[in-house]
């Protein structure tokens, strides 16, 4: 006597098992926050390391972080925008100046957040001083002491790529869904509405530009002290799912070294190394963490950041 096999039932069961395994994998998948500051060396005269203006960084973060003492912006790659593009695409795409997305639109699909999108990996950008509800292709936010808006698009590289903005549209629904005001981060963490990749940039007062007067390093330190605990005290971080990477776009003098700290799951706490890294190393590491390919631009030949981790995410 033969038992009749109900293939629909079998396929449904197999699908349920696969979905459960996928859900478990996604729930245990690393969540990465990349926080990018501006225009400061790590060591040397005026550097952040050891600065009396940065007690939170040096006395609180460094002991709990893994620190790369020889992390540089790519050779001769200045000013800001070319470095932000490099973090996203592994190259400056021929851009050697700052400007708006309308001045430097990029048609290539070869960049990180497009790879994440194609792999169904959620991402967000948290930009301080944007109002939300519009794709922030133009400067906005309250005006600083120098008469400039506090949010500058050159610090948000994803919006330079046409596939992120529906060809440079301020009403792009895809862009609006991913461009979040930094003020929404706490609520997004509480509701678990964050991405697996979260790109964070403070405004021109807080990122090291010293746009509001005072000491620029002290402003970075104060911003981190006031805002990093939003992430470090989150349920996601306490559950061991989060890696926080903190760096700068470029050096104030030469090409660096510039700050690079890693905190969170699998990080070698209190560890420092002397390996030479650049933004290509960062991009390669992000692609490896999220298992997306191909390796973009300089990431293809760069040394990744796994030495900073006991277990690479």
Buried (B, 14 or more C-beta within 10 A) or exposed (E): EEEEEEEEEEEEEEEEEEEEEEEEEEEEBBBBBBBBBBBBBBBBEEBBBEBEBBEBBBEBBBEEBBBBBBBBBBEEBBBBBBBBBBBBBBBBBEBEEBEBBEEBBBEEEBBBBBBBBEEEBBBBBBBBBBEEEBBBBBBBBEEBEEEBBBBBBBBBBBBBBBBBBBEBBBEBEBBBEBBBBBEBBBEBBEEEEBBBBBBBBBBBBBBBBBBBEEBBBBBBBBBBBEBBEBBBEBEBBEEEBBBBBBBBBBBBEBBBBBBBBBBBBBBBEEBBBEBBBBBBBBBBBBBBBBEBEEBBBBBBEBBBBBBBBEEBB
